[in-house]
């Protein structure tokens, strides 16, 4: 497998991956994290334009996953409640990690790639997203507290550092 920056040519495939991820989340007890068509095509387009959207290709060149990866401060992480971050060093943020479900180990592969770019990562997820929480814990992330997204919804915050 390999990670590469997404391009506008990938947009339709990415939207199909996010639609599949929404369906998977709903079927596993998390129907409220990505609602009302989130993430929108416009948001993903902007992620691509800004160079933050990445894809994971399988060895047969199939796009099996997508995610947003940004190194630097995330405004939603400025305030954390009921806990604290592990450190205040520069960090990378993983957002909107989604798989099409065709290959096992995709999340691990994407997270390891991000960690190879910067060994200080932050992630957040919905309290009902037990699948992602399990992946994060298995990949060495520590629960740090509660943050709030741009629209005020609560998320569980995790960090992995070396």
C-alpha atoms as one frame of an Amber mdcrd trajectory, in Angstrom:
protein
   0.000   0.000   0.000   1.032   3.597  -0.416  -0.103   7.039   0.691  -0.298
   9.944  -1.723  -1.939  13.350  -1.908  -5.439  13.294  -3.305  -6.213  15.274
  -6.430  -9.443  16.681  -7.806  -9.619  13.657 -10.124 -10.149  11.496  -7.004
 -13.119  13.510  -5.679 -15.946  11.178  -6.795 -14.142   8.106  -5.435 -13.501
   9.915  -2.158 -17.144  10.891  -1.790 -18.119   7.231  -2.292 -15.664   6.220
   0.442 -17.114   8.815   2.840 -20.675   7.676   2.032 -19.683   4.085   2.802
 -18.033   5.216   6.054 -21.221   7.067   7.101 -23.221   3.902   6.508 -20.691
   1.788   8.424 -20.694   4.198  11.382 -24.494   4.149  11.524 -24.531   0.344
  11.431 -22.016   0.109  14.303 -23.860   2.360  16.757 -22.528   5.746  15.654
 -25.274   7.377  13.557 -24.630  10.949  14.759 -20.985  11.721  13.981 -21.104
  12.359  10.246 -24.624  13.622   9.595 -26.295  15.696   6.882 -23.835  14.554
   4.238 -20.700  15.389   6.210 -18.061  15.619   4.970 -19.420  17.603   2.051
 -17.927  17.528  -1.427 -16.964  21.196  -1.005 -15.094  20.452   2.235 -13.186
  17.569   0.652 -12.472  19.716  -2.410 -10.996  22.396  -0.118  -8.955  19.741
   1.711  -7.549  18.681  -1.669  -6.838  22.254  -2.814  -4.967  22.976   0.427
  -2.934  19.774   0.106  -4.336  18.175   3.248  -6.312  15.269   1.766  -4.477
  11.982   1.324  -5.448   8.646  -0.174  -4.295   5.133   0.554  -3.846   2.997
  -2.541  -3.629  -0.765  -2.423  -0.987  -2.633  -4.381  -3.453  -3.015  -7.271
  -3.879   0.814  -7.378  -7.343   0.821  -5.770  -8.158   3.805  -3.524  -9.138
   2.056  -0.287  -9.109   4.985   2.155  -8.888   8.717   2.560  -7.962  11.040
   5.377  -6.977  14.612   6.144  -3.578  15.204   7.687  -2.340  18.609   8.826
   0.796  19.480  10.756   0.246  22.495  12.992  -2.206  23.955  15.442  -5.852
  22.970  15.131  -8.121  25.661  16.647 -10.553  23.031  17.958  -7.734  21.630
  20.113  -6.899  24.929  21.815  -9.229  24.152  24.726  -9.442  20.700  26.255
 -11.705  19.862  29.188 -11.579  17.090  31.777  -7.954  16.345  30.991  -4.918
  17.726  29.184  -2.738  17.069  26.175   0.358  14.945  26.690   2.574  17.817
  25.545   2.519  21.230  23.858   4.900  20.368  21.016   3.997  20.834  17.356
   1.665  18.060  16.270  -0.072  16.481  13.332  -3.835  16.075  13.212  -5.723
  13.285  11.512  -9.284  14.087  10.485 -11.929  12.324   8.417 -10.204   8.942
   8.224 -12.455   6.689   6.153 -12.074   3.325   4.467 -14.107   1.616   1.778
 -13.965  -1.587   3.852 -12.189  -3.677   1.219  -8.892  -4.187   3.036  -8.020
  -4.906   6.661  -5.411  -2.799   8.437  -6.008   0.417   6.495  -6.426   2.631
   9.582  -3.230   1.225  11.100  -1.332   1.836   7.866  -2.600   5.435   7.566
  -1.872   6.223  11.221   1.624   4.761  10.981   2.283   6.872   7.886   1.147
  10.020   9.714   3.326   9.131  12.715   6.301   8.737  10.371   5.740  12.346
   9.237   5.654  13.720  12.795   5.846  11.660  15.982   3.238  13.699  17.831
  -0.353  13.141  16.688  -3.746  14.321  17.885  -7.112  12.892  16.886 -10.687
  13.282  18.032 -13.760  11.146  17.595 -17.386  10.907  18.668 -18.171   9.164
  21.960 -20.274   6.624  20.030 -17.477   5.781  17.593 -16.310   2.699  19.464
 -14.591   1.293  16.374 -12.306   4.326  16.036 -11.686   4.470  19.789 -10.581
   0.840  19.695  -8.250   1.506  16.749  -6.739   4.552  18.463  -6.079   2.688
  21.694  -4.592  -0.261  19.801  -2.311   2.152  17.909  -0.947   3.664  21.121
  -3.081   6.787  21.472  -3.921   7.969  24.978  -7.244   9.516  25.908  -6.651
  13.160  26.873 -10.057  14.783  27.456 -12.943  16.495  25.675 -12.703  19.028
  22.856 -15.452  20.768  20.894 -15.649  20.946  17.115 -16.250  24.134  15.152
 -20.025  23.609  15.495 -19.845  23.014  19.252 -20.270  19.245  19.314 -18.291
  17.281  21.872 -15.508  14.897  20.871 -13.155  12.588  22.732  -9.562  13.715
  22.208  -6.562  11.395  21.883  -2.844  11.886  21.442   0.084   9.679  20.475
   3.652  10.821  20.989   7.070   9.264  21.109
